[in-house]
């Protein structure tokens, strides 16, 4: 029977709609060179010509485009615009096959390489690497790609290490010239020279700072005069001015390797905190300012920095706590004629034209807080609020499924206990059994009641727990506050909202907001 069945079987081959060799494929090529030297440019042109001829020479291939990145690093796919354009066109369904000279031309980062190949395979697009003779449409292609991409990554890391070694040798010899020179300097062959116009601005910055002008006002004046920065844009700010003031290169000396690059991909630039050697060399280039001027400026920078730190510590309780009720901006601390004020940043820096709240003396805000504290300490507001929150929560908890179930258990246990007592009175229960059962029921009843009590007392309401916390803080706080207590303020107050120049609100940590009038003091 089995032999007859085998004889009767016949395999029918269902041919493909179109033989693979006759399918018209839309083919693109990607090529990249890693530097902008003339030899590499020739290689770049040669790759373009090669792939154009190769693709147009195939009858069943249609050239989509030659995607090429020139003079751009290959360690990150994000830095290659044409590579990103290639991926975008693949996602749009414009391409069936991608040709690449080698793995190292496609990506030197294993993660980027495999991510791109996997995405293209999912889209039904194969990548062919000419030198390695790999086609990712073959099952084992991706596995080989992973190995070769790792080799390419190692090659990139090796190149980076060789370049880093070269830089370090030049630093040690004292003849290193950075690719990026600070504002005020230009490169002329193997020499660094001062750029006259920028050097004049550098001198001006040092002179104005030493004469008492703040870094913010120096930057503001440079912006108003439309003086360009190093990149040609007029984008001066306080940090860029401080960078110039603290850069030793303006004295003609160089401190190299303030930052260093990690050894492995992805390369990251980190501040050198002693992890690697740094190199200090004197007279590496012309000085723009003297060593004496530089030292004076940096002593002043340090002095002002310490003062700012002290001021921040002094106003820490109010810092970022005061909010404008008109425009929503934060208030900042100001000192005018030895009087400390808090002013809305939105109005003070003219970020909004609608804010009507002017600066408020700090001592008036403090006096308002002292009055608020006295009312909280000696009033019943928090106690009444706590009772109300408990009542509301209890009403909500009465319908909680767990509470309902416990109520049923308590009712059932109480009924059993009552029935047992009745039976005992009628002499229907053995005394020993009665005592044993009564104790057991009483224990179960106490347990159920405790569970219910815990559920009802559970602080499901954050406002209730915060209110209790406030009451505890006030209970141990002083009867009267004669002066501002920053620690107590932080424990009680979450935010101060300035409604107007006559009225503010203290938002406590439980969300309760208490208004206070601002009582103007005669100055």
WOURPE-V313355 format. One record per backbone hydrogen bond with DSSP energy under -1.0 kcal/mol. CO is the residue of the C=O (numbers start at 0). NH is the residue of the N-H. If there is no record, write none. Layout:
<<CO;NH> <CO;NH>>
This chain:
<<0;4> <1;5> <2;6> <3;7> <4;8> <18;21> <19;22> <24;61> <25;95> <25;96> <26;63> <27;98> <28;66> <30;68> <36;40> <37;41> <38;42> <39;43> <40;44> <41;45> <42;46> <43;47> <44;48> <45;49> <46;50> <47;51> <48;52> <49;53> <50;54> <51;55> <52;56> <54;57> <57;60> <59;24> <61;26> <64;28> <66;30> <68;32> <73;107> <75;78> <76;79> <79;83> <80;84> <81;85> <82;86> <83;87> <84;88> <85;89> <86;90> <87;91> <88;93> <89;92> <95;125> <96;27> <97;127> <98;29> <99;129> <100;130> <101;105> <102;106> <108;112> <109;113> <110;114> <111;115> <112;116> <113;117> <114;118> <115;119> <116;120> <117;121> <118;122> <119;124> <120;123> <125;97> <126;135> <127;99> <128;132> <128;133> <133;128> <134;137> <137;140> <139;143> <140;144> <141;145> <142;146> <143;147> <144;148> <145;149> <146;150> <147;151> <148;152> <149;153> <150;154> <151;155> <152;156> <153;157> <154;158> <155;159> <156;160> <157;161> <158;162> <159;163> <160;164> <161;165> <162;166> <163;167> <164;168> <165;169> <166;170> <167;171> <168;172> <169;174> <181;184> <183;194> <185;192> <187;190> <190;187> <192;185> <194;198> <195;199> <196;200> <197;201> <198;202> <199;203> <200;204> <201;205> <202;206> <203;207> <204;208> <205;209> <206;210> <207;212> <208;211> <213;217> <214;218> <215;219> <216;220> <217;221> <218;222> <219;223> <220;224> <221;226> <222;225> <228;231> <232;228> <232;234> <236;240> <237;241> <238;242> <239;243> <240;244> <241;245> <243;246> <246;249> <247;250> <247;252> <248;251> <249;287> <249;288> <251;283> <251;284> <253;280> <255;278> <257;271> <259;269> <267;261> <269;259> <278;255> <280;253> <289;293> <290;294> <291;295> <292;296> <293;297> <294;298> <295;299> <296;300> <297;301> <298;302> <299;303> <300;304> <301;305> <302;306> <303;307> <304;308> <305;309> <306;310> <307;311> <308;312> <309;313> <310;314> <314;318> <317;320> <320;495> <321;330> <322;497> <323;327> <328;323> <329;344> <331;342> <333;340> <335;338> <338;335> <339;361> <340;333> <341;359> <342;331> <343;347> <344;348> <345;350> <345;351> <346;349> <359;341> <360;364> <361;365> <362;366> <363;367> <364;368> <365;369> <366;370> <367;371> <368;372> <369;373> <370;374> <371;375> <372;376> <373;377> <374;378> <379;383> <380;384> <381;385> <382;386> <383;387> <384;388> <385;389> <386;390> <387;391> <388;392> <389;393> <390;394> <391;395> <392;396> <393;397> <396;399> <399;403> <400;404> <401;405> <402;406> <403;407> <404;408> <405;409> <406;410> <407;411> <408;412> <409;413> <410;414> <411;415> <412;416> <413;417> <414;418> <415;419> <416;420> <417;421> <418;422> <419;423> <420;424> <421;425> <422;427> <423;426> <429;433> <430;434> <431;435> <432;436> <433;437> <434;438> <435;439> <436;440> <437;441> <438;442> <439;443> <440;444> <441;445> <442;446> <443;447> <444;448> <445;449> <446;450> <447;451> <448;452> <449;453> <450;454> <451;455> <452;456> <457;459> <460;464> <461;465> <462;466> <463;467> <464;468> <465;469> <466;470> <467;471> <468;472> <469;473> <470;474> <471;475> <484;488> <485;489> <486;490> <487;491> <488;492> <491;508> <494;506> <495;322> <496;504> <497;324> <501;517> <502;498> <502;499> <503;515> <504;496> <505;513> <506;493> <506;494> <507;510> <511;507> <513;505> <515;503>>
